[in-house]
Amino acid sequence: MPSNSNSPCNESATRLLYDRKSAARQLSISVRSLDYLIAGRELETRRIGKKVLIPHGALSRFSQANHFASPKDVGKAA
């Protein structure tokens, strides 16, 4: 049976929600860094029970936004 590229099970299809590990991978950051963004309310989340999910749109907006160093990060070595 030929595979349908529009199938919801297709890995290359855009997902609506990402778990923390997948979202971190999409942003090329660690899960811990993602957790800091979530805690600082810099990234929108949805909760289903205890599971934290990040909408695809939130990842897109975050990746396209300008990010400036916070005052506490200024002066630190890179």
Residue pairs with C-beta under 8 A, 6 or more apart in sequence:
3 10
4 10
5 12
6 13
7 13
14 56
15 22
15 56
16 55
16 56
17 46
17 53
17 54
17 55
17 56
18 26
18 53
18 54
18 55
18 56
18 59
19 51
19 52
19 53
19 54
20 31
20 34
20 35
20 38
20 52
20 54
21 31
23 34
23 43
23 54
23 59
24 30
24 31
24 33
24 34
26 59
26 63
27 34
27 59
27 62
27 63
34 43
34 54
37 43
37 62
38 45
38 52
38 54
42 62
43 54
43 58
43 59
43 62
44 54
44 55
44 57
44 58
44 61
45 52
45 53
45 54
45 55
45 58
46 52
46 53
46 54
46 55
47 53
